[in-house]
Amino acid sequence: MIIKASASLRNDYTTISNMAKETQEPIYITKNGEGDLVLMSIDAFEKREQMLKLRAKVLQAEQERLDGTETISISEARKRLKERADGI
């Protein structure tokens, strides 16, 4: 975990920006010794958003399965995908 004071962000933006890009980790910014912001590179943010969207879809599919929604086997899914691919 990387923690930096808000003064570091103000006084040395380029170093903090490079650190965020290189580590692909969030940087926690403090103000008066208390947590204030989390800074991350755009790439890291977009990857995180994609992961969260995928997780939400998986959770929704699992909930639908638990609620009794009809499912198909893996072999049936492969068959349907192959049929779609052959039709292209």
Phi and psi restraints in degrees (range 20) as a CNS / XPLOR table:
assign (resid 1 and name C) (resid 2 and name N)
       (resid 2 and name CA) (resid 2 and name C) 1.0 -104.9 20.0 2
assign (resid 2 and name N) (resid 2 and name CA)
       (resid 2 and name C) (resid 3 and name N) 1.0 126.5 20.0 2
assign (resid 2 and name C) (resid 3 and name N)
       (resid 3 and name CA) (resid 3 and name C) 1.0 -125.1 20.0 2
assign (resid 3 and name N) (resid 3 and name CA)
       (resid 3 and name C) (resid 4 and name N) 1.0 130.7 20.0 2
assign (resid 3 and name C) (resid 4 and name N)
       (resid 4 and name CA) (resid 4 and name C) 1.0 -134.7 20.0 2
assign (resid 4 and name N) (resid 4 and name CA)
       (resid 4 and name C) (resid 5 and name N) 1.0 149.1 20.0 2
assign (resid 4 and name C) (resid 5 and name N)
       (resid 5 and name CA) (resid 5 and name C) 1.0 -76.3 20.0 2
assign (resid 5 and name N) (resid 5 and name CA)
       (resid 5 and name C) (resid 6 and name N) 1.0 153.2 20.0 2
assign (resid 5 and name C) (resid 6 and name N)
       (resid 6 and name CA) (resid 6 and name C) 1.0 -59.5 20.0 2
assign (resid 6 and name N) (resid 6 and name CA)
       (resid 6 and name C) (resid 7 and name N) 1.0 -30.0 20.0 2
assign (resid 6 and name C) (resid 7 and name N)
       (resid 7 and name CA) (resid 7 and name C) 1.0 -63.3 20.0 2
assign (resid 7 and name N) (resid 7 and name CA)
       (resid 7 and name C) (resid 8 and name N) 1.0 -34.3 20.0 2
assign (resid 7 and name C) (resid 8 and name N)
       (resid 8 and name CA) (resid 8 and name C) 1.0 -63.2 20.0 2
assign (resid 8 and name N) (resid 8 and name CA)
       (resid 8 and name C) (resid 9 and name N) 1.0 -40.6 20.0 2
assign (resid 8 and name C) (resid 9 and name N)
       (resid 9 and name CA) (resid 9 and name C) 1.0 -64.2 20.0 2
assign (resid 9 and name N) (resid 9 and name CA)
       (resid 9 and name C) (resid 10 and name N) 1.0 -43.7 20.0 2
assign (resid 9 and name C) (resid 10 and name N)
       (resid 10 and name CA) (resid 10 and name C) 1.0 -68.9 20.0 2
assign (resid 10 and name N) (resid 10 and name CA)
       (resid 10 and name C) (resid 11 and name N) 1.0 -41.2 20.0 2
assign (resid 10 and name C) (resid 11 and name N)
       (resid 11 and name CA) (resid 11 and name C) 1.0 -89.3 20.0 2
assign (resid 11 and name N) (resid 11 and name CA)
       (resid 11 and name C) (resid 12 and name N) 1.0 -22.2 20.0 2
assign (resid 11 and name C) (resid 12 and name N)
       (resid 12 and name CA) (resid 12 and name C) 1.0 -141.4 20.0 2
assign (resid 12 and name N) (resid 12 and name CA)
       (resid 12 and name C) (resid 13 and name N) 1.0 54.0 20.0 2
assign (resid 12 and name C) (resid 13 and name N)
       (resid 13 and name CA) (resid 13 and name C) 1.0 -55.1 20.0 2
assign (resid 13 and name N) (resid 13 and name CA)
       (resid 13 and name C) (resid 14 and name N) 1.0 -45.0 20.0 2
assign (resid 13 and name C) (resid 14 and name N)
       (resid 14 and name CA) (resid 14 and name C) 1.0 -60.1 20.0 2
assign (resid 14 and name N) (resid 14 and name CA)
       (resid 14 and name C) (resid 15 and name N) 1.0 -42.7 20.0 2
assign (resid 14 and name C) (resid 15 and name N)
       (resid 15 and name CA) (resid 15 and name C) 1.0 -63.8 20.0 2
assign (resid 15 and name N) (resid 15 and name CA)
       (resid 15 and name C) (resid 16 and name N) 1.0 -45.2 20.0 2
assign (resid 15 and name C) (resid 16 and name N)
       (resid 16 and name CA) (resid 16 and name C) 1.0 -64.1 20.0 2
assign (resid 16 and name N) (resid 16 and name CA)
       (resid 16 and name C) (resid 17 and name N) 1.0 -43.4 20.0 2
assign (resid 16 and name C) (resid 17 and name N)
       (resid 17 and name CA) (resid 17 and name C) 1.0 -60.4 20.0 2
assign (resid 17 and name N) (resid 17 and name CA)
       (resid 17 and name C) (resid 18 and name N) 1.0 -46.9 20.0 2
assign (resid 17 and name C) (resid 18 and name N)
       (resid 18 and name CA) (resid 18 and name C) 1.0 -62.3 20.0 2
assign (resid 18 and name N) (resid 18 and name CA)
       (resid 18 and name C) (resid 19 and name N) 1.0 -39.9 20.0 2
assign (resid 18 and name C) (resid 19 and name N)
       (resid 19 and name CA) (resid 19 and name C) 1.0 -61.9 20.0 2
assign (resid 19 and name N) (resid 19 and name CA)
       (resid 19 and name C) (resid 20 and name N) 1.0 -43.7 20.0 2
assign (resid 19 and name C) (resid 20 and name N)
       (resid 20 and name CA) (resid 20 and name C) 1.0 -62.4 20.0 2
assign (resid 20 and name N) (resid 20 and name CA)
       (resid 20 and name C) (resid 21 and name N) 1.0 -41.7 20.0 2
assign (resid 20 and name C) (resid 21 and name N)
       (resid 21 and name CA) (resid 21 and name C) 1.0 -69.3 20.0 2
assign (resid 21 and name N) (resid 21 and name CA)
       (resid 21 and name C) (resid 22 and name N) 1.0 -41.4 20.0 2
assign (resid 21 and name C) (resid 22 and name N)
       (resid 22 and name CA) (resid 22 and name C) 1.0 -71.2 20.0 2
assign (resid 22 and name N) (resid 22 and name CA)
       (resid 22 and name C) (resid 23 and name N) 1.0 -43.1 20.0 2
assign (resid 22 and name C) (resid 23 and name N)
       (resid 23 and name CA) (resid 23 and name C) 1.0 -84.0 20.0 2
assign (resid 23 and name N) (resid 23 and name CA)
       (resid 23 and name C) (resid 24 and name N) 1.0 -22.6 20.0 2
assign (resid 23 and name C) (resid 24 and name N)
       (resid 24 and name CA) (resid 24 and name C) 1.0 56.0 20.0 2
assign (resid 24 and name N) (resid 24 and name CA)
       (resid 24 and name C) (resid 25 and name N) 1.0 26.5 20.0 2
assign (resid 24 and name C) (resid 25 and name N)
       (resid 25 and name CA) (resid 25 and name C) 1.0 -115.5 20.0 2
assign (resid 25 and name N) (resid 25 and name CA)
       (resid 25 and name C) (resid 26 and name N) 1.0 151.7 20.0 2
assign (resid 25 and name C) (resid 26 and name N)
       (resid 26 and name CA) (resid 26 and name C) 1.0 -68.5 20.0 2
assign (resid 26 and name N) (resid 26 and name CA)
       (resid 26 and name C) (resid 27 and name N) 1.0 147.5 20.0 2
assign (resid 26 and name C) (resid 27 and name N)
       (resid 27 and name CA) (resid 27 and name C) 1.0 -114.5 20.0 2
assign (resid 27 and name N) (resid 27 and name CA)
       (resid 27 and name C) (resid 28 and name N) 1.0 123.7 20.0 2
assign (resid 27 and name C) (resid 28 and name N)
       (resid 28 and name CA) (resid 28 and name C) 1.0 -88.1 20.0 2
assign (resid 28 and name N) (resid 28 and name CA)
       (resid 28 and name C) (resid 29 and name N) 1.0 126.5 20.0 2
assign (resid 28 and name C) (resid 29 and name N)
       (resid 29 and name CA) (resid 29 and name C) 1.0 -105.6 20.0 2
assign (resid 29 and name N) (resid 29 and name CA)
       (resid 29 and name C) (resid 30 and name N) 1.0 129.6 20.0 2
assign (resid 29 and name C) (resid 30 and name N)
       (resid 30 and name CA) (resid 30 and name C) 1.0 -106.8 20.0 2
assign (resid 30 and name N) (resid 30 and name CA)
       (resid 30 and name C) (resid 31 and name N) 1.0 154.2 20.0 2
assign (resid 30 and name C) (resid 31 and name N)
       (resid 31 and name CA) (resid 31 and name C) 1.0 -134.4 20.0 2
assign (resid 31 and name N) (resid 31 and name CA)
       (resid 31 and name C) (resid 32 and name N) 1.0 121.5 20.0 2
assign (resid 31 and name C) (resid 32 and name N)
       (resid 32 and name CA) (resid 32 and name C) 1.0 55.3 20.0 2
assign (resid 32 and name N) (resid 32 and name CA)
       (resid 32 and name C) (resid 33 and name N) 1.0 37.0 20.0 2
assign (resid 32 and name C) (resid 33 and name N)
       (resid 33 and name CA) (resid 33 and name C) 1.0 81.0 20.0 2
assign (resid 33 and name N) (resid 33 and name CA)
       (resid 33 and name C) (resid 34 and name N) 1.0 0.4 20.0 2
assign (resid 33 and name C) (resid 34 and name N)
       (resid 34 and name CA) (resid 34 and name C) 1.0 -112.4 20.0 2
assign (resid 34 and name N) (resid 34 and name CA)
       (resid 34 and name C) (resid 35 and name N) 1.0 147.8 20.0 2
assign (resid 34 and name C) (resid 35 and name N)
       (resid 35 and name CA) (resid 35 and name C) 1.0 -59.2 20.0 2
assign (resid 35 and name N) (resid 35 and name CA)
       (resid 35 and name C) (resid 36 and name N) 1.0 136.8 20.0 2
assign (resid 35 and name C) (resid 36 and name N)
       (resid 36 and name CA) (resid 36 and name C) 1.0 -130.7 20.0 2
assign (resid 36 and name N) (resid 36 and name CA)
       (resid 36 and name C) (resid 37 and name N) 1.0 -47.7 20.0 2
assign (resid 36 and name C) (resid 37 and name N)
       (resid 37 and name CA) (resid 37 and name C) 1.0 -141.2 20.0 2
assign (resid 37 and name N) (resid 37 and name CA)
       (resid 37 and name C) (resid 38 and name N) 1.0 162.5 20.0 2
assign (resid 37 and name C) (resid 38 and name N)
       (resid 38 and name CA) (resid 38 and name C) 1.0 -124.0 20.0 2
assign (resid 38 and name N) (resid 38 and name CA)
       (resid 38 and name C) (resid 39 and name N) 1.0 128.6 20.0 2
assign (resid 38 and name C) (resid 39 and name N)
       (resid 39 and name CA) (resid 39 and name C) 1.0 -113.8 20.0 2
assign (resid 39 and name N) (resid 39 and name CA)
       (resid 39 and name C) (resid 40 and name N) 1.0 135.7 20.0 2
assign (resid 39 and name C) (resid 40 and name N)
       (resid 40 and name CA) (resid 40 and name C) 1.0 -148.5 20.0 2
assign (resid 40 and name N) (resid 40 and name CA)
       (resid 40 and name C) (resid 41 and name N) 1.0 159.9 20.0 2
assign (resid 40 and name C) (resid 41 and name N)
       (resid 41 and name CA) (resid 41 and name C) 1.0 -68.9 20.0 2
assign (resid 41 and name N) (resid 41 and name CA)
       (resid 41 and name C) (resid 42 and name N) 1.0 157.9 20.0 2
assign (resid 41 and name C) (resid 42 and name N)
       (resid 42 and name CA) (resid 42 and name C) 1.0 -61.8 20.0 2
assign (resid 42 and name N) (resid 42 and name CA)
       (resid 42 and name C) (resid 43 and name N) 1.0 -41.5 20.0 2
assign (resid 42 and name C) (resid 43 and name N)
       (resid 43 and name CA) (resid 43 and name C) 1.0 -59.6 20.0 2
assign (resid 43 and name N) (resid 43 and name CA)
       (resid 43 and name C) (resid 44 and name N) 1.0 -46.4 20.0 2
assign (resid 43 and name C) (resid 44 and name N)
       (resid 44 and name CA) (resid 44 and name C) 1.0 -63.9 20.0 2
assign (resid 44 and name N) (resid 44 and name CA)
       (resid 44 and name C) (resid 45 and name N) 1.0 -40.0 20.0 2
assign (resid 44 and name C) (resid 45 and name N)
       (resid 45 and name CA) (resid 45 and name C) 1.0 -63.5 20.0 2
assign (resid 45 and name N) (resid 45 and name CA)
       (resid 45 and name C) (resid 46 and name N) 1.0 -45.6 20.0 2
assign (resid 45 and name C) (resid 46 and name N)
       (resid 46 and name CA) (resid 46 and name C) 1.0 -65.1 20.0 2
assign (resid 46 and name N) (resid 46 and name CA)
       (resid 46 and name C) (resid 47 and name N) 1.0 -39.3 20.0 2
assign (resid 46 and name C) (resid 47 and name N)
       (resid 47 and name CA) (resid 47 and name C) 1.0 -62.8 20.0 2
assign (resid 47 and name N) (resid 47 and name CA)
       (resid 47 and name C) (resid 48 and name N) 1.0 -41.8 20.0 2
assign (resid 47 and name C) (resid 48 and name N)
       (resid 48 and name CA) (resid 48 and name C) 1.0 -63.7 20.0 2
assign (resid 48 and name N) (resid 48 and name CA)
       (resid 48 and name C) (resid 49 and name N) 1.0 -43.0 20.0 2
assign (resid 48 and name C) (resid 49 and name N)
       (resid 49 and name CA) (resid 49 and name C) 1.0 -62.2 20.0 2
assign (resid 49 and name N) (resid 49 and name CA)
       (resid 49 and name C) (resid 50 and name N) 1.0 -42.6 20.0 2
assign (resid 49 and name C) (resid 50 and name N)
       (resid 50 and name CA) (resid 50 and name C) 1.0 -61.4 20.0 2
assign (resid 50 and name N) (resid 50 and name CA)
       (resid 50 and name C) (resid 51 and name N) 1.0 -43.3 20.0 2
assign (resid 50 and name C) (resid 51 and name N)
       (resid 51 and name CA) (resid 51 and name C) 1.0 -62.4 20.0 2
assign (resid 51 and name N) (resid 51 and name CA)
       (resid 51 and name C) (resid 52 and name N) 1.0 -42.3 20.0 2
assign (resid 51 and name C) (resid 52 and name N)
       (resid 52 and name CA) (resid 52 and name C) 1.0 -66.6 20.0 2
assign (resid 52 and name N) (resid 52 and name CA)
       (resid 52 and name C) (resid 53 and name N) 1.0 -38.4 20.0 2
assign (resid 52 and name C) (resid 53 and name N)
       (resid 53 and name CA) (resid 53 and name C) 1.0 -64.8 20.0 2
assign (resid 53 and name N) (resid 53 and name CA)
       (resid 53 and name C) (resid 54 and name N) 1.0 -43.1 20.0 2
assign (resid 53 and name C) (resid 54 and name N)
       (resid 54 and name CA) (resid 54 and name C) 1.0 -63.2 20.0 2
assign (resid 54 and name N) (resid 54 and name CA)
       (resid 54 and name C) (resid 55 and name N) 1.0 -43.1 20.0 2
assign (resid 54 and name C) (resid 55 and name N)
       (resid 55 and name CA) (resid 55 and name C) 1.0 -60.1 20.0 2
assign (resid 55 and name N) (resid 55 and name CA)
       (resid 55 and name C) (resid 56 and name N) 1.0 -41.8 20.0 2
assign (resid 55 and name C) (resid 56 and name N)
       (resid 56 and name CA) (resid 56 and name C) 1.0 -63.0 20.0 2
assign (resid 56 and name N) (resid 56 and name CA)
       (resid 56 and name C) (resid 57 and name N) 1.0 -40.3 20.0 2
assign (resid 56 and name C) (resid 57 and name N)
       (resid 57 and name CA) (resid 57 and name C) 1.0 -65.7 20.0 2
assign (resid 57 and name N) (resid 57 and name CA)
       (resid 57 and name C) (resid 58 and name N) 1.0 -41.3 20.0 2
assign (resid 57 and name C) (resid 58 and name N)
       (resid 58 and name CA) (resid 58 and name C) 1.0 -63.9 20.0 2
assign (resid 58 and name N) (resid 58 and name CA)
       (resid 58 and name C) (resid 59 and name N) 1.0 -44.3 20.0 2
assign (resid 58 and name C) (resid 59 and name N)
       (resid 59 and name CA) (resid 59 and name C) 1.0 -63.6 20.0 2
assign (resid 59 and name N) (resid 59 and name CA)
       (resid 59 and name C) (resid 60 and name N) 1.0 -38.7 20.0 2
assign (resid 59 and name C) (resid 60 and name N)
       (resid 60 and name CA) (resid 60 and name C) 1.0 -64.9 20.0 2
assign (resid 60 and name N) (resid 60 and name CA)
       (resid 60 and name C) (resid 61 and name N) 1.0 -44.4 20.0 2
assign (resid 60 and name C) (resid 61 and name N)
       (resid 61 and name CA) (resid 61 and name C) 1.0 -62.6 20.0 2
assign (resid 61 and name N) (resid 61 and name CA)
       (resid 61 and name C) (resid 62 and name N) 1.0 -40.7 20.0 2
assign (resid 61 and name C) (resid 62 and name N)
       (resid 62 and name CA) (resid 62 and name C) 1.0 -65.8 20.0 2
assign (resid 62 and name N) (resid 62 and name CA)
       (resid 62 and name C) (resid 63 and name N) 1.0 -40.8 20.0 2
assign (resid 62 and name C) (resid 63 and name N)
       (resid 63 and name CA) (resid 63 and name C) 1.0 -64.0 20.0 2
assign (resid 63 and name N) (resid 63 and name CA)
       (resid 63 and name C) (resid 64 and name N) 1.0 -41.1 20.0 2
assign (resid 63 and name C) (resid 64 and name N)
       (resid 64 and name CA) (resid 64 and name C) 1.0 -62.2 20.0 2
assign (resid 64 and name N) (resid 64 and name CA)
       (resid 64 and name C) (resid 65 and name N) 1.0 -40.6 20.0 2
assign (resid 64 and name C) (resid 65 and name N)
       (resid 65 and name CA) (resid 65 and name C) 1.0 -62.5 20.0 2
assign (resid 65 and name N) (resid 65 and name CA)
       (resid 65 and name C) (resid 66 and name N) 1.0 -44.4 20.0 2
assign (resid 65 and name C) (resid 66 and name N)
       (resid 66 and name CA) (resid 66 and name C) 1.0 -65.4 20.0 2
assign (resid 66 and name N) (resid 66 and name CA)
       (resid 66 and name C) (resid 67 and name N) 1.0 -30.1 20.0 2
assign (resid 66 and name C) (resid 67 and name N)
       (resid 67 and name CA) (resid 67 and name C) 1.0 -79.9 20.0 2
assign (resid 67 and name N) (resid 67 and name CA)
       (resid 67 and name C) (resid 68 and name N) 1.0 -2.4 20.0 2
assign (resid 67 and name C) (resid 68 and name N)
       (resid 68 and name CA) (resid 68 and name C) 1.0 97.9 20.0 2
assign (resid 68 and name N) (resid 68 and name CA)
       (resid 68 and name C) (resid 69 and name N) 1.0 8.2 20.0 2
assign (resid 68 and name C) (resid 69 and name N)
       (resid 69 and name CA) (resid 69 and name C) 1.0 -61.0 20.0 2
assign (resid 69 and name N) (resid 69 and name CA)
       (resid 69 and name C) (resid 70 and name N) 1.0 138.5 20.0 2
assign (resid 69 and name C) (resid 70 and name N)
       (resid 70 and name CA) (resid 70 and name C) 1.0 -61.2 20.0 2
assign (resid 70 and name N) (resid 70 and name CA)
       (resid 70 and name C) (resid 71 and name N) 1.0 136.4 20.0 2
assign (resid 70 and name C) (resid 71 and name N)
       (resid 71 and name CA) (resid 71 and name C) 1.0 -118.9 20.0 2
assign (resid 71 and name N) (resid 71 and name CA)
       (resid 71 and name C) (resid 72 and name N) 1.0 169.1 20.0 2
assign (resid 71 and name C) (resid 72 and name N)
       (resid 72 and name CA) (resid 72 and name C) 1.0 -125.1 20.0 2
assign (resid 72 and name N) (resid 72 and name CA)
       (resid 72 and name C) (resid 73 and name N) 1.0 158.5 20.0 2
assign (resid 72 and name C) (resid 73 and name N)
       (resid 73 and name CA) (resid 73 and name C) 1.0 -75.9 20.0 2
assign (resid 73 and name N) (resid 73 and name CA)
       (resid 73 and name C) (resid 74 and name N) 1.0 165.6 20.0 2
assign (resid 73 and name C) (resid 74 and name N)
       (resid 74 and name CA) (resid 74 and name C) 1.0 -62.2 20.0 2
assign (resid 74 and name N) (resid 74 and name CA)
       (resid 74 and name C) (resid 75 and name N) 1.0 -41.4 20.0 2
assign (resid 74 and name C) (resid 75 and name N)
       (resid 75 and name CA) (resid 75 and name C) 1.0 -64.1 20.0 2
assign (resid 75 and name N) (resid 75 and name CA)
       (resid 75 and name C) (resid 76 and name N) 1.0 -37.4 20.0 2
assign (resid 75 and name C) (resid 76 and name N)
       (resid 76 and name CA) (resid 76 and name C) 1.0 -67.9 20.0 2
assign (resid 76 and name N) (resid 76 and name CA)
       (resid 76 and name C) (resid 77 and name N) 1.0 -39.7 20.0 2
assign (resid 76 and name C) (resid 77 and name N)
       (resid 77 and name CA) (resid 77 and name C) 1.0 -62.5 20.0 2
assign (resid 77 and name N) (resid 77 and name CA)
       (resid 77 and name C) (resid 78 and name N) 1.0 -43.8 20.0 2
assign (resid 77 and name C) (resid 78 and name N)
       (resid 78 and name CA) (resid 78 and name C) 1.0 -60.6 20.0 2
assign (resid 78 and name N) (resid 78 and name CA)
       (resid 78 and name C) (resid 79 and name N) 1.0 -42.8 20.0 2
assign (resid 78 and name C) (resid 79 and name N)
       (resid 79 and name CA) (resid 79 and name C) 1.0 -60.3 20.0 2
assign (resid 79 and name N) (resid 79 and name CA)
       (resid 79 and name C) (resid 80 and name N) 1.0 -45.8 20.0 2
assign (resid 79 and name C) (resid 80 and name N)
       (resid 80 and name CA) (resid 80 and name C) 1.0 -65.2 20.0 2
assign (resid 80 and name N) (resid 80 and name CA)
       (resid 80 and name C) (resid 81 and name N) 1.0 -40.1 20.0 2
assign (resid 80 and name C) (resid 81 and name N)
       (resid 81 and name CA) (resid 81 and name C) 1.0 -64.6 20.0 2
assign (resid 81 and name N) (resid 81 and name CA)
       (resid 81 and name C) (resid 82 and name N) 1.0 -40.7 20.0 2
assign (resid 81 and name C) (resid 82 and name N)
       (resid 82 and name CA) (resid 82 and name C) 1.0 -63.6 20.0 2
assign (resid 82 and name N) (resid 82 and name CA)
       (resid 82 and name C) (resid 83 and name N) 1.0 -42.1 20.0 2
assign (resid 82 and name C) (resid 83 and name N)
       (resid 83 and name CA) (resid 83 and name C) 1.0 -60.6 20.0 2
assign (resid 83 and name N) (resid 83 and name CA)
       (resid 83 and name C) (resid 84 and name N) 1.0 -41.5 20.0 2
assign (resid 83 and name C) (resid 84 and name N)
       (resid 84 and name CA) (resid 84 and name C) 1.0 -65.3 20.0 2
assign (resid 84 and name N) (resid 84 and name CA)
       (resid 84 and name C) (resid 85 and name N) 1.0 -43.8 20.0 2
assign (resid 84 and name C) (resid 85 and name N)
       (resid 85 and name CA) (resid 85 and name C) 1.0 -65.2 20.0 2
assign (resid 85 and name N) (resid 85 and name CA)
       (resid 85 and name C) (resid 86 and name N) 1.0 -38.2 20.0 2
assign (resid 85 and name C) (resid 86 and name N)
       (resid 86 and name CA) (resid 86 and name C) 1.0 -68.0 20.0 2
assign (resid 86 and name N) (resid 86 and name CA)
       (resid 86 and name C) (resid 87 and name N) 1.0 -27.2 20.0 2
assign (resid 86 and name C) (resid 87 and name N)
       (resid 87 and name CA) (resid 87 and name C) 1.0 -80.0 20.0 2
assign (resid 87 and name N) (resid 87 and name CA)
       (resid 87 and name C) (resid 88 and name N) 1.0 -8.0 20.0 2
